[in-house]
Amino acid sequence: MGADGEDRLPHAFALAAGDAARLRRPSPFQWFVLILAAGTVGLGLWRAPGLTAGLAIIAVQVAFAVCAAWRILLVLTSLRPTPAGVTPAELPTYSILVALHDEAEVAPQLVAALSAIDYPPDRLEGFLLLEAHDQTTLSALEAVDRPAWLRILIVPPGAPTTKPRALNHGLSRCRAELVTVYDAEDRPDPLQLREAAARFAADHDGRLACVQAPLRVVRLGRTRSPFLDRQFALEYAALFEVTLPGLARLGMPFPLGGTSNHFRAEVLRAVGGWDAWNVTEDADLGFRLHRHGWRLDVISRATLETPPGDLHDWLPQRTRWMKGFMQTWGVHTRRPWTLGLKGGISLLMTLGMALASAAAHAPSVAWVAASVLAAAAMGLTPATPPTALFVLGSGVVCAWLTAGIGARRAGIRYGPVAMAESPAYWSLLSIAFAHAAWRLVTEPFAWDKTRHSPDVAADSGPGGLARPISGA
C-alpha cells in the first residue's frame, strides 16, 4: 500500500501530492481566499447590508455578461479551420487503451469498432483493461475474434477501482510512441489515428502533448428519452465543435474528453499519468499538461457515441462529472499562479463557469417563472429590473448560438423545439450539482458507472453514421 493509500501498480508513475485529488485539505492559499471572502461578505452584511446586496447583484450581472462575451469569443476563434498535418513517411507506433468494467454486452461491437481502425497492424498495440473480478466481461471478450495486436490485460487488485487507475496500468505496459484512450461504446473514425499522427509530426516546436478528437452523439434505434438524448447531443456539439477548438486556437488548456484523446506516451508518463482518485481524470490532465509547459490541440475526425439514456442513467453520469469538476477545481486552485494567465482564465471559464452555471440554472429559471406568474396573477407588470432580464437573456441567446453552431458542424438539426427545451435541461444540471456536492463530502472517490447497451440499428457498423439526433 502506497503512502497516499493507493495500492501501487507495477511501474507506477510519480504524481506530485499537490497535483492529486487524494489530498483533500485546502492549501494555505485556498484557506486565505476562503477566509478573506467570508470575512468581506460577513462584514458587508453587518455594516451595510443594502449596499452589499446591491453589489452582489451587480457582480452576478457582470458575471453573466462576461460569460456571454466569452461564448462569442470562442465562436469567433473556432471559425479558424483545424490545421492539417502531413502523414509522416513512417507512421509512429501507437497504443490503444480501453478500460472496461461490466461491459460484456458491448464487447462484440467494441472489438468490431477497434478492428476497423485503419493503421498498420505492425505499428499498433491495444490493451483491453479488465478488473480481476470482472469474469463476465472477460468471458465475453475471449469469445470474440480479436486482431492479433489487441490483447486483454488484467489490472491487479487494489484501490481505487477506477478507470484512471486501470489506464495507468495499461500505460505501464505500452511500448509505443503515441497512446490513445477509447471507451466501451466508442466507434472512432477509422482514420483518426492517422490524423493524430500527422498532427504530432507537424509539431515543429515539440510542445504538443495531446490532441482531442470530437465526440459526436448519435442515437441507434428507438429511445425512451428523446429530450435527454437531444439535449445531451447538443451539449456535446457545443463543447467539442465550438468550445474546445476555440480554446485551442487561443493557445489555452482545456478539460479533455474522457475518450479519443491522443498523447505522446513519454510526456504522459513524465507528468504522472492519470490521477487515479479524480473521477474526471481527463479534465484534470488537460490542465496538468499545461502546468508542465505542454500544449493541447484538436483534430477533426470524430468518435461516435450513444447518449447515456434516461434520467436513471443520465443523472449518475452527470453527477460524477460535476463531482470531478469540483475535485479538479480544488486541485488546480491550490496554486493557481502555476497555470499562468491563460491557464487560469481557461480554468475559470470552463470548470468554474460550468459549476457556477449549474448551481444557478434552476434558481434562475424558478425566479423568472415566479416573477412572471405572480405578476400575471395580480394583473401587474413583472417587477423585474430590465438590466437583469437583458443580461439573463443575453446569456441564453449566446448559449443557443453556441449550441446551434456546434450542431451544424456535428450534423445535428437544431430548431425551436430544442431551444425551448434547453432551460429545462439546464435546470436538471442543478440537480446533478447538488448531488455532486453531497457526494464530494460523503463519497469523494466513488465512481458512478455509466451503463452501456449494445447497438441495435442495422447501420451501426464501425465508423458508420447512425441515425442523427434531431434538434428540430
N, C-alpha and C positions, 0 to 999 in steps of 0.2 A: 504494500500500500504506500503510495507516494505521500509526501509531506502535505499536499493540498487535499488529500482524501481520495484521490483518483487512483484506481488500480492501474499501475503502469503497464503500457503495452510495450512489446519489443520495439526498440528504436524510437522511443517516444521523442517528441520534438519539444524544445525548450520554449515555453510560453512565459514571458515575464509576469510576475504576480500582479503588477499594475494593469496588465492587459487582459486579465482573466475575470470572467463573471463570477467565478467561485468566491472571490473576495467580495464580501457584501458590505463591509463597513465603509462609510464615506471617507474620502480623503480629507486632509486639512483644508484644502481649497473649497471642497464641497461644503464642509461644515461652516466655513467663513461665509459663503454665499447664502446658505440657509439661515444662519443667524442674522446676517445683515438684512435679508429680505423680510424675515419675520419681525425683526425689530423695527424696521422702517414702516411696515404696514401697521403694526400694533401701535406705534407712536402716533402715526397719522390718524388712525381711528379714534384714538384717545383725545388728541388735541384738536383735530379739525376733521371730524367725520364726514361732513358735507363735501369739503374740498377733496378729501381722499377718495370718496366715492366718484366724484366727477372726474378726477384724474384717472381712476381705474377704467371708467367708461371710455375716456379718450384713448387710453392705451390699448384697449381691446379693438377700438375702431381703427387705430393706426395699424395694429397687427393684421386685421382683415385686409386693409388696403395694401400693405406690404406683400401679403400672400398673393393677392390678385395680381400685383405688378410682377411678382416673381414668376407666376404661371405664364404671363405674357412673354417675359424674357425667355423662358425655356421654350415656348412655342417658336419664337423667332430664331433662337440659336439652333434648334433642332432641324430647321429648314435646310441647313448645310448638309450635303449628302455625306453618307458614311464613306470614308476613304477606302479605296480598294487596294489590296496588296497584290503582288505578283507571286504566284506559286513558285517556291524555290525549286531548283533543278532536282535536288534530292530532298524529299519530304522528311521532316524530323520524326523521330519515334514518338508514339502517342499512347498514353494510358487512359483508360476509361474506368471510372469508379461508379458503382451503383450500390448504395446502401439499402438493404431490404429488410423488412420486418413484417411478418404476417401478410405476405404478398403472393400466396400460392395461386390465387385466382387470376392474376395478371401475368404470371410467369411466362406463358407461351407468347403473348403478344410483346412482352418486353424483349425476349430473345429475338423475335422476328424483327422488331424495330432496330435493335443493335446490329443484327446481321445485315441489314440493308445499308449500313454506312459504307460510303464509297471511299475507301482508304486502303493502301496496300497492306494486306494481311501480315506480311513480314515486318511491317513497321508499327504494328498495332498489338496492344495487350489490353485485356479487360478483366476486371475483378467484380464479381457479384458478391457483395459483402453480407454475410448472414450471421445472426447471433447464434450462439452454440445451442440454445434450446429450441430454435425455430425449425423443428424437423419437418413440419408440413411444407414450408416453402422449399426446403432442401430437397424433399422428395419430388415436388413439382418441377424443380429445375433439372434434377437428374433425369427426369422422364422426357425432357425436351432435347432435341438435337441442337447442339451449340457449335459455332465455329471453333476451330482449334485454339484461337487466340483468346477466347472468352472462358475464364475459369471461375470456379466457386471458391471463395475464401472464407473460412470461419473466423470470426472475431473472438479472441479469448474472453472468457467471462470477466466481468469487472463492472465498476461503476464510473460514470452513469451509463445507462443503456440508452444511448442517443445516437442519432445519425452522425454528428461530427466526430464522436469517438470512433465509430466504425470507419469513417473516411480517413482518419489519422492512421488506423491500422493498414488500410489499403495503400495510403501514401508511403508507408514504410516499406512496402513491397514493390512499389513502382520503380521501373528501371528506365523509363522513357524521359525524353526532354520536356514534353508537354503533357499536361494531365487535365482531364475534364470530368465533370460530375453530371450524372443524369439521375432522374427519379424513376420509380417503377412504372408510372403511367406515360412516360415521355415517348414521343415519336419525333426525334430530331431529323431535320433536313439531311438527306444522305451526304450532301456536300459541305456540311457545316464545319467538319474538322479541317477540310482543305482550305476553307476561307480563313479560319482562325490561324492556321499555319502560315498562310500568306501574309496576314496582318503582322504576325510576330517577325516574319522575315523582313518586312518593310520597316521595322522599327530601328531607325538609324542611331538613336541615342542609347538604346539598350535599357531604357527605363520602363518599358511597357511590361507589366507583370500579369495582366489579366484582361481578357475581352469577354464581354457578356453578350450572348445571343438573345434575341427577343423571344419571349414566351407568348404564345397565342392560344387562346382558349376556343375550342370547338366542341360542339355537342354531338354526341353519337347516339342516334336513335331518339326515342321518346324521353321526356323528362317530366318529373313531378314538381319541378321548381323553376319554371321559366323566368320568373322575376329575379331570383338569385343568380341563375346562370347568366342572364343577360347583363346584369349589373357587374358581376364578377369579371366577365369578359371585357366590359368597357373599362373597368378599373385597371386590368392588366394592360389594355391598349394604351391608356393614358400614361401608365408608368413606363412600359418598355418601348413604346413608339415615340414618346414625346419627352418625358422627364429625364430618363437616363441618357438618351442621345444629346439632349440639351446640356446636361451636366458634363458629359464627356467633351463636348465642343468648348465648354468654358474651362476645361482643364481641372475640374473639381472631382473629388471622390464621390462615390455613391454606394448605397446599400446594394450589394449583389443579390441576384435571384438565387434561390436555393438549388438551381439546376442550370445546366448549359452555360456555366462559366468555365473558361479555359485559362489555365495558368502555366507559367514557367515553373516546372517542378522544383528546381533548385531555389527559386525565390520563395515559393510556398513553404518549403522546409525551413528556410532561413528566418522567416517571420514567425515560426512556431506552429504552422499548420492551422487547423480549425480549433476553436475553443470548445472543448467537449461539454462544458457546463452552460453554454449560451444556447438557448433554444431557437435563436435566429443567427446561427453561426455565420451565415452568408452576409447579413447586414454588418456584423462586426468586422468581418475580414476585409471588406471593401475599405473601411476607414483605417484599419490597421496597416494595410499595404501602403496607403497614402502617408501615414505617420512615419513609415520607414523609408520614404522617399521614392516610392514606386507609383506608376501611373496606370489608370484604368481606361478602357475604351469599349466600344460596342461594335458588333458586326451585324450583318443583315439577314443571314439565313436563320430561319426561326425553328423553334421546337414547339410542336403541338401538344397541348394538354387538354384534358377534360375538366370541367368545373367540379368543385367538391360535392355538389348535390344540395340536398335540402338543408333546412336550418340545423337539424341534428348533426350534420357533418360540417356545415359551414362555420358554425359558432366555435367549436373547439379549435379548428384551424386558425380562425382569426384571433381567438384568444391567445393562442401560442405566439402568433406574430406580434401582437401587441405587447405581450409579456417580454418577448425577446427584444423588441424595440426599447422597452424600459431598461432591460439589462444592458443593452448596447449603449444607450444614452448614459447610464450610470458609469460604465467603463470609460467612455471617451470624454466625459466631463471631469474626470479626476484631475487631468492635466490638459485642459483644452488648448492651451497655447502650443502644445507639441503638434497639433494638427495644422498649424499655420492659419492664415486668414481665410484662404479658400476652403480648407478643410473644416474650419469652424463654422463658416457660413453654410456650407453644404450640410453639416450635421444638424444645424438649427433648422434649415429649411426643408429637410427631408424627414428625419426621425422626429425632431422637435415639433414640426408642423403637423405631422401625421398624428402624434399623440395628443397635441393640443386640440386639433380639429375634431378628433374622435371624441374627446371629452366634451366638446362644446356643441356638437351637432344636435343631439336630441334636446338639450335645454334650449338651444336657439330656435329650433322648429316649434317646440312647445310654447315658447314665449311669443313668437309671431302668431301662432294659431290662437292662443288665449287672448291676445290683444284684439285680434280681428273679431273673434266670436263674441267676446264680451262687449265690444263696441257695437256690433251688429244687434245683439240682444237688447241693448239700450237705445238703439237708433242714433248712435253717435258716430263721428269720425274717429277711427283709431288714434289714440293719443301717443303715437309712436314718433320719436324725433325723425324728421326727414333724413338727417345725416346718417343715422343708424341704419335706416332702411336702404339708403343708397349704397352704403359700404357693404351691407349684407348682400344686397342684390348684385353688386359688382363681383363679389366672391363667387356667388352661384353662377353668374354668367361666364366667368373665367374658367370655372370647373367644367361647365358644359362645353366651352370652346376646346379645352384640352382633351376632353373625352371624345368630342366629335372629330378632331384632327387625328387622334390616335386610332379611332375606329376606322376612319377612312384608310389609313396606312395599313391596318391589320385586316382589311377586307370585311369589316362588320358594318351592317346598316345601322344608322343612328338617326332616330327621329323623335317626334313629340312624346311617344309612349315612354321611351327610355328617359327622356328629360324630365317628364312629370314624376316618374318613379324614383328618381335619384335621391330626393330628400328623405324618402322612407328608408332607402338603403343606407344612406349616411347616418341616419338615426340608429340603425342596427349596430353600427360601429361603436356607438356609445355604450351599448350593452356589452360588447366584446371588451371595451376599455375597462369597464367596471369589473368584469370577470377577471381580466388580466391583472389589475391592480391587487385584487384579493388573492389571486393565485401567486403573485410575486411574493407576497408575505408568507402564505401558508405552504405552497409547494413551488418554490422558485425554479427547480430544475426538472420538474415533471414534464415529460414530452407527450403532448396530445397528438396521438397518431391520426393521420388523415386516412380514412378508409378508401380503397380504390376498387372499382369494379371493372370486369373485362368489357372491352368494346363490343357493341352489338351490331353496329351498322355494317352493311355489306361492303361499303367502300372504305373500311377502316384499316386498310393495309399500311405498312410502313411508309411514311412520307406522303401518303395520300391525304388530300384535303377533305375532311369530312364535312358534315352539314354545318355551315356557319351559323352563329348565334345572331338572331335578328334583334336589332335595337330600334326597330321602327315603332 
